[in-house]
Structure formats: structure tokens, C-alpha cells
Amino acid sequence: MKQMAALSLVLPVLACSPAPTAGDPGAEAASPGPYAFDVQLTLTPRAAGKLVSTRERIIVAGMFWGAPSGAAKPAADEMGQIPLGEDFVEVAPENATVTVPAASFDPAQLPKVEGAPQVLVNVYSARKTHDDNLLSCGIYEGPVAMAQKQPVDIQCDLIYDENGEPLPSAPSPT
């Protein structure tokens, strides 16, 4: 429960974080590893239309982590987790199945992890033509093995309407 409370504080920051550059781990064409999984990305027509008309792209981010084993607790990050790697996949603004390749997944860290490796999937606009994130998307956080069973369903809409007003489904801007 503490992790979910902490996650609710971090997610707005992640969605507002700068877009990765082409040199980031997992950017674009990385070969899938054994922890790879698919995301079924679905955009509302207004979200797809806005992104296409402004030539904006989308980032699908997969952040891998694990709960620290007893001896590894001092090595945990500020979230109390052992980082296992993160992938950023840039895609066109269209409904698609996107592979998160887990190219940056570090299996050498697994001995520090108790239980199964986890992944947080976050989707946001790439900030190529806009300074701010334009998308309000669902997330997935759970075992990598569960994400591998079937594509993770992530649906996205715009945060703001054409008049700059927050849409009812969008989180309040912070």
C-alpha cells in the first residue's frame, strides 16, 4: 500500500519528465530480450488527431524494478526498490502494438530482488513539438511475467480540449 501511495506522487512527475533522447537505453530499435513484452496502445480519435496535426510522437516507457531482498535493502533507491533498467520506445501517434524490448534490463541485479521482477509502464507525448505532455494515459504496474501473457492495454486521451480546458478524464494539472 505504501508503494501505491508513493507511486501516486511520482507518476505526475514521470508524465512531466523530459522526453528521452535517441541515445537513451531502449530507444527505437532495440532487440527484444527475455523480459520484453507488448503494449496495446489505443488513442482516442481526438488524441491521435492532435498529435498527428502537430507532428508530435509518443513515448512508451517501461521501468523495471524489484523489491529488495533483506541484504539488499541498503541498495534500494528512494522508492525502496532495486532498479532493473528502463526502456523508452518512441512511436508514431497511432493505435499500435508496441514492443518494450527490455534491452536495458540488468539481470545482474536479480540476486538483490525478492520475488518476481516488476514493471511500470507509462505513456506520454514525446515533447518534440510541445513543451508539455499532451496525453492522459492509463498505466500498468505489476509482474513482468503478467505483462508477457498478453499485451498490456494502455488507452490515451488528451489532457486538454481545443480551448485549453482540462478534459473530465484527465488528471488535474499540478
N, C-alpha and C positions, 0 to 999 in steps of 0.2 A: 504494500500500500504506500509506503514511503517513496518507493521508486516512481509510482504513478504521480504522486504529488510533485516530486522533483521534476519529472518529465513534463508536467503541465507548465512549469516555469521555464523550461528550456526550449520547448517546441516553438514558441513565438520567436525566440532568438534564432533558432535554426532556420526557420522560414524567412527570416530577415537577413540571414548571413550573406556575405558576398558570394557571387557565383564562382565556381571553381574555374581555373584556367586550364588550357589544353594540357599543361604539364602535370596536372593532378593525377594521383593514382586512380586507375579505373576509368579515365576519361575516354569516351567514344569507343574504340575498337579493341578493348582488352579481350584476351581469350578466356572463356569461362573456366573456372576452377571447380573443385569438388563441392564448394559451398555456394555455387551460383544458383539463382532462382529467377523466375519470371514475374513481372508485374503487368497486370492488365490495366493499362491507363485509359480512362474514359473521361473525355472533356464534354461539358455542355456545349451546345452549338454556339452560345454567346461567348464562351471562353475561347473556343477554337477560333471563332471569327475574329475576336480582338487580337489574339496572338498572331494569327496569320496576317491580318491587316497592318500590324505594327512590326512585322518581321521578327517577333520575339520567339525564343525557343524555351524548352523545358529541361529542368534538371531532375532526374530521378536519383535520389541519394540513398545508399544502403550503408548504414553504420553498424558494424558488427561489434558485439561485446559479450562478456560473460560475467557471471557472479564470481567474485574472488573466493578461492579456497581459503581455509583458515590461515595457512602460512603466507598466502599472497595478499592478505588484506592491506598490508602497508604499501603494496604496489598499485592499489586501486586508484583510479582518477578521482576528480572532485565529485563525481556522481556515484562513487562507491563501486565502480565497475572496472573490469580489465578490458581495455580497448583491444580489439582483434583486427581492426582495419576499417577502411571506409572507401566506398566506390561512388563516383559521381558520373552518371551517364547523361549526356546531353542528347536530346531528341527533338524532332520536329513537333509542332503543336497539332497533333492528330491522335485519334484513338489508335492504340497500338499495343502489342505485347512487347515489352522491353525486358531484355535480359540484364540483370545485375550480375556481372561476371565474378564477383568476389575475388578479383585479381589482386587486391591488396590484403586479403585475409591472411593473417600471420599464424599458421598452425603451431609455431614455436611457443606461442603464448598459451596454448591449450592446457598445459600442465598447471597453470596458475588458476584455471577456471574450474569451478564446482558446477556440475550439471552440464546441460547442453548449451552450445553457443546460441546466442540470440541475435536478432537483427531489428533495427528500427529503420523503416522506410519512410522517407519524407520527400514530397514532390513540391517544387516551386518554380516560378519563372526564372529564366537564366540571366536576366538583367543585362541583356545585350542592347536593348533599346529603351529600357525604363530603369530608373534607379531603384525602384521599389518592387517587391514581389507583387504580382498581379493575381495570383491564384490562391484560392482556399481549397485545400485538398484533404482527403482523409489520410490516415496514417496506418501503418501496421507496425506492431511491436510484438515479437514472440520468437519462438524457436525457429532457427533456420530450417530445420527438418520439416516443420509445418509449412513454411513458405515454399519448400520444394515440392510438396504434394500436389499443389495446383497453383496457377498464377494468383498472386496477391492482387486483390481488387482495390484499385485506388481511383476514386472519382474526384474530379476537379470542376470548380466553377470560378467565376471572377469574384474578387473581394468587393469591388465597387461596380456600380452600374455606370451607364454612359454619362450621368450627371455628377459622378464622383461621390455618390451616396453609398454607404455600406449595404450590401445585399443581405437579406434576412438570414441566409445560410452561412454568411461569412463571420469569422470571429471579429470581435471589436478590436479596432486598431489600437496598438499600445505604443 
